Every structure is written in C-alpha cells, then in structure tokens.
Amino acid sequence: MQRRRFLATTAAAGAVTLAGCSTVLPAPEIVESNASGSLLGPTTVEFVVENGGAGGDVTVTLTIYGQGETVQSKHGKTVSMDAGERREVSFEVDIESEAERYSGSAKPALPF
C-alpha cells in the first residue's frame, strides 16, 4: 500500500512540476513579419517577437525558400528577452537567386 501511495504522490508532484515549465522558459511567438524589397539581392526581413514566458535567451530563425519547398538559406539570431517583452529582430541578407517566400520561427534558446 505504501508503494502505491508513493507512486501516486510522485506522479502528482511530477505533473505539477511539468505544468509550471512555461513560467521558467521564454515562450516566444512571432506576431508580425515584413520583408523590404523583393526576395532577391540585399533584403531586410523584420520579425516582431513577443515573449509570453519567463525572461531568457530566444533563438529567432529566418528560412528562405526557393522553388517549391526547397530551403535556399537559413539564418539565426539569439537575443535576450525579458518576460512580456515585445521586440523587433532584423535580418540583413543577400539572396543570390530569387526566392518564392520566407518564414520565421522563434523558440527558447537551449543552454547546451
């Protein structure tokens, strides 16, 4: 009986610990994006990132796609963000052949 109680208590404590993870890590989200110029030659791509989690380092990635789903290039930046902060992250890239589209992602930077 003691073993069951121990397992139940341990499982409940683990669930509570995991439920609070979002308050320990940044929870970044891209809320706006804009590219200046065409997707050929010197181009500036700007993302507005909003952090809904704890403060910490955030990695923002810009992916540029050529024809179809072919990844033409990938660029990343790591920035520090406070809890609740909203900030602009810009990429200055030189696109060698015309791209069809771009996308962005933001996630907590891994410490290892």
C-alpha positions, -999 to 999 in steps of 0.1 A, spaced: 0 0 0 29 24 8 43 18 -26 11 29 -43 8 60 -22 45 68 -30 39 64 -68 7 84 -67 24 112 -48 55 112 -71 33 112 -102 12 142 -89 44 161 -80 59 155 -114 27 167 -132 27 199 -111 64 204 -119 59 200 -156 28 222 -157 49 251 -144 76 248 -171 63 276 -192 70 300 -164 107 290 -163 114 293 -200 107 320 -226 76 314 -247 84 335 -278 60 340 -307 64 359 -340 34 383 -342 45 403 -372 68 400 -402 79 422 -431 104 420 -459 117 451 -476 123 449 -513 120 418 -534 133 384 -523 164 389 -544 197 407 -536 200 427 -504 169 422 -484 159 432 -448 135 408 -431 120 420 -398 101 400 -372 83 413 -342 87 387 -314 66 387 -283 77 367 -252 48 353 -232 70 333 -208 99 340 -185 129 361 -194 158 344 -212 175 338 -245 154 333 -276 166 320 -310 148 335 -340 153 317 -373 147 331 -408 142 304 -435 142 314 -472 126 291 -497 133 288 -534 111 270 -558 86 247 -540 96 237 -505 134 239 -513 153 257 -485 175 282 -501 191 295 -469 186 297 -432 197 324 -408 195 326 -370 200 351 -342 199 346 -305 186 376 -284 178 381 -247 142 389 -239 125 399 -207 92 384 -196 64 400 -215 88 419 -238 79 426 -274 108 435 -298 119 436 -334 145 412 -347 160 421 -381 180 401 -406 201 417 -434 205 390 -460 218 389 -496 196 365 -515 216 352 -545 187 337 -566 151 348 -565 132 333 -536 95 325 -535 88 330 -498 103 332 -463 92 320 -429 103 327 -393 103 308 -361 111 317 -325 119 293 -296 137 293 -264 175 290 -269 188 258 -255 215 262 -228 236 233 -241 
